[in-house]
């Protein structure tokens, strides 16, 4: 930042939009530091071909496309820094609207809120990139990126759980391939934004909480940029801001969505169970990993006041298998025909109820006699 204190202050609080992405990038890079490199792509060549043969498509989603690119944590960050912009930008606008003129006059709200969200975004994205294996391993969808695997994180997962590294690499390649095919469904991106927008619309900001985050900043003159920066870079500075009448169904919609996306990917992985012979062991290890959310995930949940247990994807995977067992693969494809046909949180425990809601009895796909089973 500039040497002059006033220039530092102006630079910190300058942003062309609702999130100061420049600050976000700087913060994220400082969190990551130096990231391990990637292995020789040739070591993955055979694995690519195995996945291609056994998962040439993930119907009804179509062909997933190119092989995932092997990247470092820093490269994954660069590609996906704005992957949560559909969430963070509306949150920034919500804070500005809710705060009005409550902040001390020397602190310009129009610059403070983008800086605040930018630094928080940088912190959480830096922490996520240090641990995530790919898009399939993200708490909430990271949109706008391409198929990528953070190779060092994949290998670390294998080492941490004493798993065969080639088996884990196969599993991760397949999971990333399926997940990115899901994100390519034409209506999904807009639906994700809609679900999040609805959730944020039902929230309020407690101005006193945000004011309390800046108790150490003088209000009689120009605040010290170092004090503001220390506050903005604190990973917990945004927790507890969101209050008010949360509608339970809004949170349930987000949980159902992320659970179904992860559960469907896990279900499709059954197609390569014959080559990923350690699949059950890897799934158990992944469950243990999800039971202890990483710092970045905890920060994101705290920031949004969300209650999401990623292990619910198991319930969604079971839902997919039960639908196929009862009604066939074509029936499960109905879930991808429109947002209205996605299972609700309660329907993940009631595949027959989901079928009754989404399919006509004369379609031949649903038989009410199944209810007695």
MIVO-643297 format. One record per residue (C-alpha): y, x, z. Coordinates in nm, 3 decimals, padded with zeros to 5 digits. Layout:
// MIVO-643297
@py Y	px X	pz Z
...
// end
This chain:
// MIVO-643297
@py 00.000	px 00.000	pz 00.000
@py 00.364	px 00.103	pz -00.043
@py 00.521	px 00.337	pz 00.213
@py 00.819	px 00.118	pz 00.283
@py 00.739	px -00.136	pz 00.555
@py 00.914	px -00.420	pz 00.373
@py 00.735	px -00.338	pz 00.050
@py 00.406	px -00.330	pz 00.240
@py 00.479	px -00.672	pz 00.381
@py 00.580	px -00.816	pz 00.044
@py 00.276	px -00.667	pz -00.129
@py 00.039	px -00.802	pz 00.134
@py 00.177	px -01.154	pz 00.102
@py 00.218	px -01.161	pz -00.276
@py -00.037	px -01.360	pz -00.473
@py -00.022	px -01.551	pz -00.804
@py -00.266	px -01.817	pz -00.681
@py -00.427	px -01.978	pz -00.378
@py -00.634	px -01.666	pz -00.298
@py -00.508	px -01.308	pz -00.301
@py -00.802	px -01.165	pz -00.494
@py -00.649	px -00.816	pz -00.499
@py -00.664	px -00.803	pz -00.121
@py -01.013	px -00.954	pz -00.136
@py -01.134	px -00.677	pz -00.364
@py -00.978	px -00.401	pz -00.156
@py -01.127	px -00.541	pz 00.163
@py -01.472	px -00.589	pz 00.009
@py -01.482	px -00.233	pz -00.123
@py -01.392	px -00.098	pz 00.219
@py -01.676	px -00.299	pz 00.373
@py -01.935	px -00.178	pz 00.120
@py -01.836	px 00.186	pz 00.114
@py -02.073	px 00.396	pz -00.095
@py -02.368	px 00.194	pz -00.219
@py -02.707	px 00.337	pz -00.327
@py -02.771	px 00.374	pz -00.698
@py -03.029	px 00.195	pz -00.911
@py -03.375	px 00.320	pz -01.012
@py -03.460	px 00.419	pz -01.365
@py -03.471	px 00.089	pz -01.563
@py -03.796	px 00.215	pz -01.714
@py -03.969	px 00.159	pz -01.381
@py -03.898	px -00.213	pz -01.421
@py -04.000	px -00.239	pz -01.788
@py -04.359	px -00.343	pz -01.719
@py -04.244	px -00.588	pz -01.453
@py -03.999	px -00.746	pz -01.698
@py -04.279	px -00.805	pz -01.946
@py -04.509	px -00.958	pz -01.683
@py -04.241	px -01.207	pz -01.581
@py -04.163	px -01.280	pz -01.946
@py -04.525	px -01.362	pz -02.027
@py -04.577	px -01.588	pz -01.728
@py -04.230	px -01.744	pz -01.713
@py -04.113	px -01.760	pz -02.074
@py -03.945	px -02.087	pz -01.977
@py -03.886	px -02.288	pz -01.662
@py -03.901	px -02.637	pz -01.814
@py -03.710	px -02.861	pz -01.804
@py -03.439	px -02.595	pz -01.762
@py -03.526	px -02.405	pz -02.077
@py -03.545	px -02.032	pz -02.137
@py -03.368	px -01.833	pz -01.863
@py -03.241	px -01.574	pz -02.109
@py -03.220	px -01.197	pz -02.075
@py -03.388	px -00.986	pz -01.811
@py -03.187	px -00.946	pz -01.490
@py -02.964	px -00.638	pz -01.488
@py -03.026	px -00.381	pz -01.215
@py -02.703	px -00.317	pz -01.025
@py -02.564	px -00.151	pz -00.715
@py -02.405	px -00.350	pz -00.433
@py -02.063	px -00.245	pz -00.562
@py -02.143	px -00.365	pz -00.914
@py -02.275	px -00.696	pz -00.780
@py -01.952	px -00.736	pz -00.587
@py -01.740	px -00.670	pz -00.896
@py -01.935	px -00.930	pz -01.094
@py -01.934	px -01.194	pz -00.822
@py -01.619	px -01.142	pz -00.616
@py -01.490	px -01.481	pz -00.730
@py -01.830	px -01.648	pz -00.719
@py -01.717	px -01.869	pz -00.430
@py -01.373	px -01.946	pz -00.574
@py -01.477	px -02.311	pz -00.617
@py -01.485	px -02.323	pz -00.237
@py -01.224	px -02.071	pz -00.124
@py -00.938	px -02.183	pz -00.350
@py -00.952	px -02.550	pz -00.241
@py -00.980	px -02.430	pz 00.120
@py -00.661	px -02.228	pz 00.078
@py -00.479	px -02.527	pz -00.066
@py -00.605	px -02.742	pz 00.221
@py -00.465	px -02.498	pz 00.475
@py -00.124	px -02.485	pz 00.308
@py -00.102	px -02.862	pz 00.285
@py -00.213	px -02.912	pz 00.642
@py 00.011	px -02.649	pz 00.797
@py 00.341	px -02.767	pz 00.649
@py 00.617	px -02.585	pz 00.835
@py 00.422	px -02.517	pz 01.154
@py 00.416	px -02.139	pz 01.119
@py 00.700	px -01.919	pz 01.254
@py 00.976	px -01.893	pz 00.995
@py 00.949	px -01.512	pz 00.937
@py 00.592	px -01.562	pz 00.809
@py 00.598	px -01.710	pz 00.455
@py 00.320	px -01.968	pz 00.436
@py 00.292	px -01.947	pz 00.058
@py 00.194	px -01.581	pz 00.087
@py 00.018	px -01.585	pz 00.420
@py -00.252	px -01.836	pz 00.330
@py -00.365	px -01.658	pz 00.009
@py -00.368	px -01.330	pz 00.203
@py -00.564	px -01.483	pz 00.489
@py -00.826	px -01.635	pz 00.259
@py -00.830	px -01.322	pz 00.043
@py -00.908	px -01.092	pz 00.331
@py -01.172	px -01.328	pz 00.465
@py -01.324	px -01.357	pz 00.117
@py -01.332	px -00.980	pz 00.087
@py -01.497	px -00.937	pz 00.425
@py -01.770	px -01.192	pz 00.364
@py -01.837	px -01.088	pz 00.003
@py -01.858	px -00.723	pz 00.107
@py -02.108	px -00.808	pz 00.378
@py -02.309	px -01.031	pz 00.144
@py -02.327	px -00.764	pz -00.127
@py -02.461	px -00.513	pz 00.125
@py -02.767	px -00.732	pz 00.185
@py -02.820	px -00.986	pz -00.093
@py -03.093	px -00.919	pz -00.349
@py -02.946	px -01.143	pz -00.620
@py -02.804	px -01.488	pz -00.685
@py -03.127	px -01.646	pz -00.559
@py -03.059	px -01.487	pz -00.221
@py -02.713	px -01.639	pz -00.167
@py -02.640	px -01.895	pz 00.105
@py -02.418	px -02.097	pz -00.133
@py -02.424	px -02.069	pz -00.515
@py -02.233	px -01.773	pz -00.658
@py -02.108	px -01.912	pz -00.988
@py -01.986	px -01.740	pz -01.301
@py -02.205	px -01.431	pz -01.284
@py -02.501	px -01.311	pz -01.487
@py -02.862	px -01.234	pz -01.397
@py -02.851	px -00.935	pz -01.163
@py -03.066	px -00.776	pz -00.897
@py -02.928	px -00.540	pz -00.634
@py -03.220	px -00.303	pz -00.672
@py -03.165	px -00.109	pz -00.349
@py -03.154	px -00.432	pz -00.147
@py -03.475	px -00.556	pz -00.308
@py -03.651	px -00.232	pz -00.217
@py -03.504	px -00.242	pz 00.135
@py -03.645	px -00.592	pz 00.184
@py -03.987	px -00.462	pz 00.080
@py -03.962	px -00.162	pz 00.314
@py -03.831	px -00.364	pz 00.609
@py -04.128	px -00.600	pz 00.591
@py -04.386	px -00.338	pz 00.486
@py -04.452	px -00.509	pz 00.154
@py -04.569	px -00.366	pz -00.178
@py -04.248	px -00.279	pz -00.360
@py -04.375	px -00.370	pz -00.709
@py -04.491	px -00.710	pz -00.586
@py -04.152	px -00.775	pz -00.427
@py -03.974	px -00.662	pz -00.743
@py -04.183	px -00.908	pz -00.948
@py -04.103	px -01.189	pz -00.704
@py -03.730	px -01.108	pz -00.705
@py -03.716	px -01.083	pz -01.086
@py -03.878	px -01.425	pz -01.120
@py -03.659	px -01.586	pz -00.854
@py -03.342	px -01.455	pz -01.015
@py -03.456	px -01.570	pz -01.357
@py -03.524	px -01.925	pz -01.235
@py -03.206	px -01.949	pz -01.028
@py -02.982	px -01.849	pz -01.316
@py -03.160	px -02.104	pz -01.538
@py -03.069	px -02.366	pz -01.277
@py -02.704	px -02.258	pz -01.280
@py -02.701	px -02.299	pz -01.658
@py -02.771	px -02.675	pz -01.633
@py -02.456	px -02.821	pz -01.797
@py -02.351	px -03.054	pz -01.517
@py -02.450	px -02.843	pz -01.215
@py -02.137	px -02.630	pz -01.178
@py -01.909	px -02.932	pz -01.179
@py -02.134	px -03.112	pz -00.934
@py -02.130	px -02.819	pz -00.691
@py -01.750	px -02.819	pz -00.700
@py -01.744	px -03.197	pz -00.649
@py -01.971	px -03.181	pz -00.344
@py -01.758	px -02.908	pz -00.187
@py -01.435	px -03.088	pz -00.273
@py -01.561	px -03.403	pz -00.103
@py -01.654	px -03.205	pz 00.207
@py -01.313	px -03.037	pz 00.229
@py -01.135	px -03.369	pz 00.170
@py -01.284	px -03.498	pz 00.495
@py -01.160	px -03.202	pz 00.701
@py -00.838	px -03.128	pz 00.882
@py -00.677	px -02.801	pz 00.988
@py -00.580	px -02.751	pz 01.351
@py -00.241	px -02.573	pz 01.325
@py -00.255	px -02.454	pz 01.685
@py -00.573	px -02.257	pz 01.614
@py -00.417	px -02.074	pz 01.320
@py -00.097	px -02.015	pz 01.519
@py -00.306	px -01.857	pz 01.792
@py -00.445	px -01.604	pz 01.543
@py -00.094	px -01.458	pz 01.509
@py 00.006	px -01.434	pz 01.874
@py 00.038	px -01.057	pz 01.836
@py 00.291	px -01.088	pz 01.553
@py 00.657	px -01.088	pz 01.651
@py 00.863	px -01.382	pz 01.533
@py 01.213	px -01.251	pz 01.609
@py 01.224	px -01.027	pz 01.305
@py 01.013	px -00.891	pz 01.023
@py 00.650	px -00.884	pz 01.139
@py 00.469	px -00.551	pz 01.138
@py 00.235	px -00.543	pz 00.837
@py -00.024	px -00.352	pz 01.036
@py -00.042	px -00.640	pz 01.288
@py -00.086	px -00.894	pz 01.009
@py -00.349	px -00.681	pz 00.836
@py -00.546	px -00.641	pz 01.161
@py -00.545	px -01.019	pz 01.203
@py -00.640	px -01.092	pz 00.843
@py -00.929	px -00.842	pz 00.841
@py -01.083	px -00.983	pz 01.158
@py -01.402	px -01.158	pz 01.038
@py -01.358	px -01.431	pz 01.297
@py -00.993	px -01.509	pz 01.235
@py -01.073	px -01.826	pz 01.040
@py -01.346	px -01.970	pz 01.263
@py -01.261	px -02.291	pz 01.442
@py -00.984	px -02.391	pz 01.201
@py -01.160	px -02.690	pz 01.050
@py -01.164	px -02.994	pz 01.270
@py -01.145	px -03.369	pz 01.242
@py -01.370	px -03.648	pz 01.119
@py -01.647	px -03.464	pz 00.937
@py -01.863	px -03.711	pz 00.755
@py -02.228	px -03.632	pz 00.819
@py -02.329	px -03.738	pz 00.469
@py -02.099	px -03.476	pz 00.314
@py -02.270	px -03.194	pz 00.502
@py -02.608	px -03.347	pz 00.421
@py -02.521	px -03.347	pz 00.049
@py -02.448	px -02.974	pz 00.057
@py -02.766	px -02.902	pz 00.253
@py -02.974	px -03.112	pz 00.015
@py -02.825	px -02.941	pz -00.290
@py -02.876	px -02.580	pz -00.179
@py -03.222	px -02.664	pz -00.042
@py -03.334	px -02.824	pz -00.369
@py -03.205	px -02.533	pz -00.581
@py -03.392	px -02.279	pz -00.368
@py -03.698	px -02.500	pz -00.323
@py -03.733	px -02.573	pz -00.694
@py -03.716	px -02.200	pz -00.770
@py -03.988	px -02.134	pz -00.514
@py -04.203	px -02.412	pz -00.660
@py -04.169	px -02.271	pz -01.013
@py -04.283	px -01.936	pz -00.875
@py -04.632	px -02.084	pz -00.839
@py -04.669	px -02.008	pz -01.210
@py -04.701	px -01.635	pz -01.136
@py -04.913	px -01.662	pz -00.822
@py -05.195	px -01.497	pz -01.015
@py -04.996	px -01.178	pz -01.073
@py -04.785	px -01.175	pz -00.757
@py -05.095	px -01.163	pz -00.542
@py -04.887	px -01.105	pz -00.227
@py -04.678	px -01.416	pz -00.291
@py -04.769	px -01.592	pz 00.034
@py -04.696	px -01.278	pz 00.236
@py -04.361	px -01.232	pz 00.060
@py -04.270	px -01.595	pz 00.125
@py -04.344	px -01.552	pz 00.494
@py -04.128	px -01.240	pz 00.507
@py -03.847	px -01.422	pz 00.326
@py -03.869	px -01.704	pz 00.581
@py -03.829	px -01.450	pz 00.862
@py -03.528	px -01.304	pz 00.687
@py -03.367	px -01.648	pz 00.652
@py -03.427	px -01.722	pz 01.019
@py -03.177	px -01.447	pz 01.107
@py -02.866	px -01.503	pz 00.887
@py -02.673	px -01.191	pz 00.792
@py -02.321	px -01.132	pz 00.924
@py -02.167	px -01.248	pz 00.595
@py -02.366	px -01.571	pz 00.600
@py -02.272	px -01.638	pz 00.962
@py -01.908	px -01.576	pz 00.874
@py -01.926	px -01.820	pz 00.584
@py -02.089	px -02.091	pz 00.794
@py -01.829	px -02.039	pz 01.067
@py -01.543	px -02.042	pz 00.816
@py -01.653	px -02.378	pz 00.675
@py -01.789	px -02.531	pz 00.995
@py -02.114	px -02.591	pz 00.807
@py -02.458	px -02.640	pz 00.957
@py -02.704	px -02.507	pz 00.699
@py -03.049	px -02.375	pz 00.774
@py -03.167	px -02.195	pz 00.461
@py -03.529	px -02.237	pz 00.567
@py -03.498	px -02.600	pz 00.456
@py -03.582	px -02.475	pz 00.107
@py -03.945	px -02.490	pz 00.218
@py -03.908	px -02.867	pz 00.258
@py -03.762	px -02.890	pz -00.091
@py -04.043	px -02.681	pz -00.239
@py -04.296	px -02.914	pz -00.078
@py -04.105	px -03.210	pz -00.222
@py -04.138	px -03.063	pz -00.573
@py -04.509	px -03.003	pz -00.535
@py -04.573	px -03.352	pz -00.401
@py -04.380	px -03.518	pz -00.684
@py -04.580	px -03.323	pz -00.941
@py -04.911	px -03.393	pz -00.764
@py -04.841	px -03.767	pz -00.750
@py -04.650	px -03.830	pz -01.070
@py -04.667	px -03.525	pz -01.292
@py -04.427	px -03.257	pz -01.413
@py -04.225	px -03.504	pz -01.622
@py -04.136	px -03.696	pz -01.309
@py -03.988	px -03.390	pz -01.141
@py -03.783	px -03.326	pz -01.455
@py -03.593	px -03.647	pz -01.379
@py -03.420	px -03.464	pz -01.093
@py -03.244	px -03.245	pz -01.351
@py -03.130	px -03.531	pz -01.574
@py -02.809	px -03.604	pz -01.376
@py -02.651	px -03.540	pz -01.035
@py -02.739	px -03.894	pz -00.930
@py -03.108	px -03.812	pz -00.967
@py -03.108	px -03.515	pz -00.731
@py -03.295	px -03.588	pz -00.408
@py -03.087	px -03.664	pz -00.101
@py -03.160	px -03.486	pz 00.225
@py -03.369	px -03.776	pz 00.355
@py -03.556	px -03.803	pz 00.023
@py -03.674	px -03.443	pz 00.053
@py -03.906	px -03.589	pz 00.319
@py -03.983	px -03.896	pz 00.107
@py -04.075	px -03.809	pz -00.254
@py -04.211	px -04.160	pz -00.313
@py -03.879	px -04.308	pz -00.200
@py -03.695	px -04.071	pz -00.434
@py -03.920	px -04.178	pz -00.722
@py -03.862	px -04.545	pz -00.645
@py -03.486	px -04.491	pz -00.655
@py -03.470	px -04.281	pz -00.969
@py -03.744	px -04.423	pz -01.190
@py -03.812	px -04.766	pz -01.331
@py -04.150	px -04.913	pz -01.238
@py -04.231	px -04.976	pz -01.605
@py -04.175	px -04.612	pz -01.693
@py -04.534	px -04.539	pz -01.600
@py -04.418	px -04.262	pz -01.370
@py -04.400	px -04.458	pz -01.047
@py -04.663	px -04.679	pz -00.895
@py -04.574	px -04.865	pz -00.577
@py -04.934	px -04.830	pz -00.466
@py -04.850	px -04.465	pz -00.391
@py -04.648	px -04.585	pz -00.091
@py -04.968	px -04.656	pz 00.098
@py -05.099	px -04.304	pz 00.053
// end
